[in-house]
């Protein structure tokens, strides 16, 4: 459903948020190891997430990546997905056709309209705090 970079970005954001709940900043290396992602790939993802204000970073000996307390509630899953994959999940044709739209639909177009609306709603309502708290209490997991 999501690109590989988006999958890693979601996992990284949740990991960072979980650590931020404990008032910890985390290094790029720690994040990559914790989400089982190549370090160089993780660096590019973290850079995009920082530029779009999903996460924050601080340089220096006490630096690292973190999510500000108020951002835990403000940042929604949609912010992460949009930062890394854009709107393609909700707008691109399910069959990869370039001219698929309501006037000239592909065979799956109308079947996916409702599904996409539900996905968008879930992405827009799910906060980073809720995801991090689910992982923190063990009701969901980031590792396989």
C-alpha positions as CSV (number, residue, x, y, z in Angstrom):
1,X,0.0,0.0,0.0
2,X,2.8,2.4,0.9
3,X,6.2,2.8,-0.7
4,X,9.2,1.3,1.1
5,X,10.4,4.8,2.1
6,X,6.9,5.6,3.5
7,X,6.9,2.3,5.5
8,X,10.2,3.1,7.0
9,X,9.2,6.7,7.6
10,X,6.1,5.7,9.5
11,X,8.1,3.2,11.6
12,X,10.8,5.8,12.2
13,X,8.3,8.5,13.2
14,X,6.6,6.1,15.6
15,X,9.9,5.0,17.1
16,X,11.0,8.7,17.6
17,X,7.6,9.6,19.1
18,X,7.8,6.7,21.5
19,X,11.2,7.8,22.7
20,X,10.0,11.4,22.8
21,X,7.2,10.3,25.2
22,X,10.2,9.3,27.5
23,X,11.8,12.7,26.8
24,X,14.6,11.1,24.8
25,X,16.2,12.2,21.6
26,X,17.5,9.4,19.4
27,X,20.3,9.2,16.8
28,X,19.9,8.3,13.2
29,X,22.0,5.2,13.8
30,X,19.7,4.1,16.7
31,X,16.6,4.7,14.6
32,X,17.9,2.8,11.6
33,X,18.8,-0.2,13.8
34,X,15.4,-0.1,15.6
35,X,13.4,-0.1,12.5
36,X,15.6,-2.5,10.6
37,X,16.4,0.0,7.8
38,X,19.7,0.8,6.0
39,X,21.3,3.9,7.6
40,X,21.8,5.9,4.4
41,X,18.2,5.3,3.4
42,X,17.0,6.2,6.9
43,X,19.0,9.5,6.7
44,X,17.1,10.6,3.5
45,X,13.8,9.7,5.1
46,X,14.6,11.6,8.3
47,X,15.6,14.6,6.3
48,X,12.3,14.7,4.5
49,X,10.4,14.2,7.7
50,X,12.3,17.1,9.3
51,X,11.8,19.4,6.4
52,X,8.0,18.8,6.6
53,X,7.9,19.3,10.4
54,X,6.8,15.8,11.1
55,X,9.9,15.3,13.4
56,X,12.5,17.7,14.7
57,X,16.3,17.4,15.0
58,X,18.8,19.0,17.2
59,X,22.6,19.0,16.7
60,X,25.2,18.7,19.3
61,X,26.2,16.2,22.0
62,X,22.7,16.2,23.5
63,X,21.0,16.3,20.1
64,X,19.1,13.8,18.0
65,X,15.7,13.3,16.5
66,X,12.5,14.0,18.5
67,X,8.9,15.0,18.3
68,X,7.8,18.0,20.3
69,X,5.1,17.4,22.9
70,X,2.5,19.5,21.1
71,X,3.4,17.9,17.8
72,X,2.6,14.4,19.1
73,X,-1.1,15.3,18.8
74,X,-0.8,17.6,15.8
75,X,1.0,15.2,13.5
76,X,-1.3,12.7,11.9
77,X,-0.4,9.6,10.0
78,X,-1.5,11.5,6.9
79,X,1.3,14.1,7.4
80,X,3.9,11.3,7.3
81,X,2.4,9.6,4.2
82,X,2.0,12.9,2.4
83,X,5.6,13.9,3.2
84,X,7.0,10.8,1.7
85,X,4.5,9.5,-0.9
86,X,2.5,12.6,-1.7
87,X,-1.2,12.1,-2.6
88,X,-0.6,9.1,-4.9
89,X,-2.2,6.6,-2.6
90,X,-5.5,8.4,-2.8
91,X,-5.3,9.7,-6.4
92,X,-3.4,7.4,-8.6
93,X,-5.3,4.8,-10.6
94,X,-5.3,1.4,-8.9
95,X,-4.4,-0.2,-12.3
96,X,-1.7,2.3,-13.1
97,X,-3.6,4.0,-15.9
98,X,-2.8,7.6,-16.6
99,X,-6.2,8.8,-17.8
100,X,-8.4,7.1,-15.2
101,X,-11.0,9.5,-13.6
102,X,-14.7,9.6,-12.8
103,X,-15.6,10.4,-16.5
104,X,-13.3,7.8,-17.9
105,X,-12.9,5.2,-15.2
106,X,-10.8,2.0,-15.1
107,X,-12.7,-1.2,-14.1
108,X,-11.8,-0.7,-10.5
109,X,-12.3,3.1,-10.2
110,X,-15.8,3.2,-8.7
111,X,-15.1,0.2,-6.4
112,X,-12.2,2.1,-4.8
113,X,-13.8,5.5,-4.2
114,X,-15.3,4.5,-0.9
115,X,-12.2,2.5,0.2
116,X,-10.0,5.5,-0.5
117,X,-12.3,7.8,1.5
118,X,-12.0,5.4,4.5
119,X,-8.3,5.2,4.1
120,X,-8.0,9.0,4.0
121,X,-10.2,9.4,7.1
122,X,-8.1,6.8,9.0
123,X,-4.9,8.6,8.0
124,X,-6.2,12.0,8.9
125,X,-7.6,10.9,12.3
126,X,-4.7,8.8,13.6
127,X,-2.2,10.8,15.6
128,X,1.4,10.1,16.1
129,X,0.8,10.1,19.8
130,X,-1.8,7.3,19.5
131,X,0.6,5.2,17.4
132,X,3.5,5.7,19.8
133,X,1.4,4.9,22.8
134,X,0.1,1.7,21.3
135,X,3.7,0.6,20.7
136,X,4.7,1.8,24.2
137,X,2.1,-0.3,26.0
138,X,2.6,-3.4,23.7
139,X,-0.7,-3.4,21.9
140,X,1.1,-3.0,18.6
141,X,4.7,-3.6,17.4
142,X,7.4,-2.1,15.1
143,X,9.5,-5.3,14.7
144,X,8.6,-8.4,12.8
